[in-house]
Amino acid sequence: MSLAVKERNQVRLVFLGAAGVGKTSLIRRFLLDTFESKYKRTVDELHRKEYDLGSMKVTIEIMDTSGSYSFPAMRKLSIQSSDAFALVYAVDDAESFEVVRSLREEILDIKEDKYTPIVVIGNKADNLSDRQVSSEEIMSLVELEWNSRHLESSAKDNANVLEVFQELLRQANLPSRLSPALRRRRETFPTESHARPPMNKTNSCRIS
C-alpha cells in the first residue's frame, strides 16, 4: 500500500560567516535588489516571505546572523532550528574561510548529521585584484571532501545571488516548482522581520 507524501511547505535558511563578508548584502540583494556599500554591523534578524504556488503556499524564513558570535547559545539555537546553511566567506579575506571551516564543524556537531545541507559561498567575487582565496582549491575541498556545494557570488554585481538561494532551497527539499516563483521574489517586501535593537558602528567599509 502506497502512502501519500506530503510536500514540505516551510523552510528556514541561516546565513553564517565572519563579520563583513557580505551576508546581509546577499540577503538584501535577493529580497530587495538593492546594495548598500557601507558596512553596518548586523544583529540576528529573521526575514519571512511566503510564495503562492497555486496548489500550495511555501514559506521561506531567512536568518541573517551577526559575525561577532558573542552569543554562542543563540547561535546554537539558530543552527538547531534551521534546515539549510549558507556559510559565507570573502574571496579577499583568507581568514574568513577559516571561520567557515569552524562553523561547518559546529553545525555537523550540533546537527549530528554529516549530510546536513550546506552551501559554501565565496562572496565579493568582483574584487579580483585583492583575491586571497583560490576558487579551484576551495571548490575541490568543499565539493570533493565536504560533499557540499560551492558557489562564488557578488552581491555588488548581483552575480550568482539567485543561484545561491535556489541551491539552498533545492538542498532543503522544497518543491522544484518553487524556482520560477523566485524570479518574482521582489514583488513584495518580506512580510515579517524580527530583530534585536540595532547596534551602531562608526567605521564603515565597502562590502559586496
C-alpha positions as CSV (number, residue, x, y, z in Angstrom):
1,M,0.0,0.0,0.0
2,S,1.4,3.3,-1.0
3,L,1.5,6.3,1.3
4,A,0.9,9.9,0.0
5,V,3.9,12.1,0.6
6,K,3.1,15.4,2.0
7,E,5.2,18.2,0.3
8,R,7.2,20.4,2.5
9,N,5.9,23.9,2.7
10,Q,8.2,25.7,5.1
11,V,12.0,26.0,5.4
12,R,14.4,28.1,7.4
13,L,17.8,29.1,5.9
14,V,20.5,30.6,8.0
15,F,23.5,32.7,6.8
16,L,26.7,32.3,8.9
17,G,30.2,33.7,8.4
18,A,32.7,36.2,9.7
19,A,31.8,39.9,10.1
20,G,32.0,41.9,6.9
21,V,31.9,39.1,4.3
22,G,28.5,40.3,2.9
23,K,25.9,38.0,4.4
24,T,23.4,40.9,4.8
25,S,24.3,42.2,1.3
26,L,23.4,38.8,-0.3
27,I,20.1,38.7,1.5
28,R,19.3,42.3,0.7
29,R,20.1,41.8,-2.9
30,F,17.9,38.8,-3.1
31,L,14.9,40.3,-1.3
32,L,15.0,43.9,-2.4
33,D,17.5,44.0,-5.3
34,T,19.5,46.7,-3.5
35,F,23.1,47.1,-2.4
36,E,24.5,49.1,0.4
37,S,28.2,49.9,0.2
38,K,28.7,51.0,3.8
39,Y,29.2,48.3,6.3
40,K,26.7,48.2,9.2
41,R,27.0,45.6,12.0
42,T,24.2,43.1,11.8
43,V,22.3,41.7,14.7
44,D,20.4,38.5,14.3
45,E,17.4,39.2,12.0
46,L,14.7,36.9,10.6
47,H,13.0,37.6,7.3
48,R,9.9,35.7,6.4
49,K,8.4,35.5,2.9
50,E,5.5,33.5,1.5
51,Y,5.2,32.2,-2.1
52,D,1.9,31.2,-3.6
53,L,2.4,28.3,-6.0
54,G,-1.3,27.8,-6.8
55,S,-1.8,24.4,-5.2
56,M,0.1,25.3,-2.0
57,K,1.8,28.1,-0.2
58,V,5.5,27.9,0.7
59,T,7.1,30.0,3.5
60,I,10.8,30.8,3.4
61,E,12.5,32.1,6.5
62,I,16.0,33.6,6.2
63,M,18.1,34.1,9.3
64,D,20.8,36.8,9.0
65,T,23.3,36.3,11.8
66,S,25.9,38.6,13.4
67,G,29.5,37.9,12.5
68,S,30.7,38.6,16.0
69,Y,29.4,35.4,17.5
70,S,29.3,36.8,21.0
71,F,26.3,34.7,21.9
72,P,27.1,31.0,21.4
73,A,23.8,29.8,22.9
74,M,21.8,31.9,20.4
75,R,24.0,30.6,17.6
76,K,23.4,27.1,18.7
77,L,19.7,27.7,18.7
78,S,19.8,29.2,15.2
79,I,21.6,26.1,14.0
80,Q,19.3,23.6,15.7
81,S,16.2,25.3,14.2
82,S,17.4,25.7,10.6
83,D,17.1,23.4,7.6
84,A,19.9,24.6,5.3
85,F,23.0,26.6,5.8
86,A,24.9,29.3,3.8
87,L,28.4,29.6,5.0
88,V,29.8,32.8,3.6
89,Y,33.4,33.9,3.3
90,A,35.0,36.7,1.3
91,V,37.4,35.8,-1.5
92,D,39.6,38.7,-0.5
93,D,39.9,37.5,3.1
94,A,41.6,34.2,3.7
95,E,40.9,34.2,7.4
96,S,37.1,34.4,6.7
97,F,37.3,30.9,5.1
98,E,38.9,29.6,8.3
99,V,35.8,30.8,10.1
100,V,33.7,28.8,7.6
101,R,35.7,25.7,8.5
102,S,35.0,26.2,12.2
103,L,31.3,26.9,11.6
104,R,30.9,23.8,9.4
105,E,32.3,21.6,12.2
106,E,30.0,23.3,14.7
107,I,27.0,22.7,12.5
108,L,27.8,19.0,12.0
109,D,28.4,18.5,15.7
110,I,25.1,20.2,16.7
111,K,23.0,18.6,13.9
112,E,24.7,15.2,14.4
113,D,24.3,14.6,10.6
114,K,27.2,14.7,8.2
115,Y,24.8,15.2,5.3
116,T,23.4,18.4,6.6
117,P,22.5,20.8,3.7
118,I,25.4,23.3,3.4
119,V,26.3,25.7,0.6
120,V,29.7,27.4,0.9
121,I,29.7,30.9,-0.7
122,G,32.7,32.9,-1.7
123,N,31.3,36.4,-1.8
124,K,33.0,39.6,-3.2
125,A,34.0,37.7,-6.4
126,D,34.1,41.1,-8.1
127,N,37.2,42.0,-6.1
128,L,39.6,40.2,-8.3
129,S,42.7,42.4,-7.6
130,D,42.6,41.6,-3.9
131,R,41.7,37.9,-4.1
132,Q,43.3,35.8,-1.3
133,V,41.4,32.5,-1.7
134,S,41.8,30.2,-4.7
135,S,38.4,29.2,-6.3
136,E,39.8,25.9,-7.5
137,E,41.3,24.9,-4.2
138,I,38.2,25.8,-2.2
139,M,35.8,24.1,-4.7
140,S,37.9,20.9,-4.5
141,L,37.8,20.9,-0.8
142,V,34.1,21.7,-0.4
143,E,32.7,19.5,-3.2
144,L,35.0,16.5,-3.0
145,E,35.9,16.3,0.7
146,W,33.0,18.0,2.4
147,N,30.4,16.8,-0.1
148,S,28.7,20.2,-0.2
149,R,28.1,22.8,-2.9
150,H,30.4,25.7,-3.5
151,L,29.5,28.9,-5.3
152,E,31.1,32.3,-5.8
153,S,29.0,35.4,-5.8
154,S,28.9,39.2,-5.8
155,A,26.1,41.0,-4.1
156,K,27.5,44.2,-5.5
157,D,27.2,43.0,-9.1
158,N,24.2,40.7,-8.4
159,A,26.2,37.7,-9.7
160,N,25.0,34.2,-8.6
161,V,22.8,35.6,-5.9
162,L,19.6,33.9,-7.2
163,E,21.6,30.7,-7.7
164,V,22.7,30.7,-4.1
165,F,19.1,30.7,-2.9
166,Q,18.0,28.2,-5.5
167,E,20.7,25.8,-4.3
168,L,19.8,26.3,-0.7
169,L,16.1,25.5,-1.3
170,R,17.0,22.6,-3.5
171,Q,19.1,21.0,-0.8
172,A,16.3,21.7,1.7
173,N,13.9,19.7,-0.5
174,L,11.4,22.3,-1.2
175,P,9.2,21.7,-4.3
176,S,11.1,22.1,-7.5
177,R,8.4,24.3,-9.0
178,L,9.4,27.0,-6.5
179,S,12.2,28.1,-8.8
180,P,10.0,30.2,-11.2
181,A,8.4,31.9,-8.1
182,L,11.9,33.0,-7.0
183,R,12.1,35.2,-10.1
184,R,9.1,37.1,-8.9
185,R,10.6,37.3,-5.4
186,R,10.7,41.1,-5.3
187,E,7.1,41.7,-5.9
188,T,6.5,42.1,-2.2
189,F,8.6,43.1,0.8
190,P,9.3,40.4,3.4
191,T,6.2,40.0,5.4
192,E,7.9,40.0,8.8
193,S,11.2,40.9,10.3
194,H,12.2,40.3,13.9
195,A,15.4,41.9,15.2
196,R,17.1,43.0,18.4
197,P,17.7,46.7,18.7
198,P,20.4,47.8,16.2
199,M,24.0,48.4,17.2
200,N,25.7,51.5,15.9
201,K,29.1,51.1,14.1
202,T,31.2,54.2,13.5
203,N,33.6,52.7,11.0
204,S,32.5,51.7,7.5
205,C,33.9,49.9,4.6
206,R,32.8,48.6,1.2
207,I,31.3,45.2,1.1
208,S,29.9,43.3,-1.9
